[in-house]
Amino acid sequence: MSSSVSTIRAAFDADQFRALGHKLVDRLAGYLGAATGGAKMPVMPGVSNEQLNAAWSSRFQRGAGRFDELVARMVAGSNHLHHPRYVGHQVPPTLPVAALAELTVALLNNSLAVSEMGPSGAAIERSLIEWMTGAVGWGAGAGGVLTSGGALGNLTALLAARQAKAGDSWNDGTAPRLAILASEQAHYSVERAVRVMGFGRHGFVPVPVDETFRLRASALEESYRAATRAGLTVIAVSASACSTATGTYDPLEEIAEFCAAQGLWLHVDAAHGASALLTKRYRGLLKGIDRADSLVWDAHKMMLMPLLVTGVLFKDRAAGAGAFASPRASYLYEDAPDAADEISRRAFECSKPALGFPLYAALSLYGVDAFGQYVAGTYDLGRRFAEMIAATDDFELAVHPDANIVCFRYTGGRGKDLDAVQARARKRIVGEGAFYLVQVRLPAGLFLRTTIINPFTSEEDLAGLLTAVREAAA
């Protein structure tokens, strides 16, 4: 046996795995305790790309690195999402049990191309889809798949819309000049999906928003007529619940009325905001979502899951199956007893891990109500933060928040270039690692943007953020 083969075989030694695993969990547990406790550690690593590139050499040699040391460097050079002062992008701190479930999925490495290759993973996915569609309010005819992120989810849903509303485009090609109406605040992945489908730059028809950045339902008719006059055939409306930039929910009930009157497919990008369905206080923000034909729901946003797991859900399971034609792959499907029902026939991915196991494990251990309370708590804190901002005389809100996304800017020193003030303040704060927050450009200018997604973030942290902005803007 060659030395290279023996090296690989030795790497599967169970005792070695156990020893490495114990060290790994001990190190990560120590990190978790320090980060969630708000220890005196920066939220950001504070090193440049050049330094990181030098630290992670592309020259590999046996024995050149120890796993424990690699993990330590990975932790040190990463953003600390478990820190209470992480209020940046819509990426949550991962539930520890979900991380352990992810390890299980990785080691088993079952593919969900067909159920035979990943029996438990396939059953878990079917169960989660049933639970999610039930939460939306759909009946037994609904269905869907789990996929790798909201961007791919939006594309999958809009492909189904095209197949349902524009003839057999999968086999006959795309009819000329198709279009989709969407809020001018829609996530960029919606327009990207439109272009990927071959609709071109005219295929994305932006609908104006109101002063709260919600799609103006009253503007749908004129946008539809303008598109029709331009020779476009509108097949769908894509609504946001909620928008990425400002966290506002489009009026789904009114949009659904318009779609029903025009015979259009209604898709809802609820990647961030669908989890409000699990709350009593905020599920009203999604009134009308049960009238949608499709929606996406990211568990890796407001359900504390590791990247990536997105539910692509369809009111009519059969319509959802139209997103992709049945592939010719006898090595997968010829002997499968339920070949027509295989997950990979309804998703872009063929090989796919058991994406649902971390979520299934978390729901089984903690129950649905715990997640509802977490979501409601972050939304509550978003509103409280908005009240804190409104009570000052040197900050202003972009819009009162629907969700846990809050956009604001520092206005102290009115003679200053406010855009430059926000950019300078953010750069200094992030550079020092005190907080992680981002920015967004709105019609009135540049605003600072926070997503309150960490269950350990407190009002005290948010008050500290306002102080930090004042000091950094000086």
Secondary structure, 3 states (H helix, E strand, C coil): CCHHHHHHHHCCCHHHHHHHHHHHHHHHHHHHHHHHCCCCCCCCCCCCHHHHHHHCCCCCCCCCCCHHHHHHHHHHCCCCCCCCCECCCCCCCCCHHHHHHHHHHHHHCCCCCCHHHCHHHHHHHHHHHHHHHHHHCCCCCCEEEEECCHHHHHHHHHHHHHHHHCCCHHHHCCCCCEEEEEECCCCHHHHHHHHHCCCCHHHEEEECECCCCCECHHHHHHHHHHHHHCCCEEEEEEEECCCCCCCCCCCHHHHHHHHHHHCCEEEEECCCHHHHHHCCCCHHHHCCHHHCCEEEEEHHHHCCCCCCCEEEEECCHHHHHHHCCCCCCHHHHCCCCCHHHCHHHCCCCCCCCCCCHHHHHHHHHHCHHHHHHHHHHHHHHHHHHHHHHHCCCCEEECCCCCCCEEEEEECCCCCCCHHHHHHHHHHHHHHHCCCECEEEEECCEEEEEEECCCCCCCHHHHHHHHHHHHHHHC
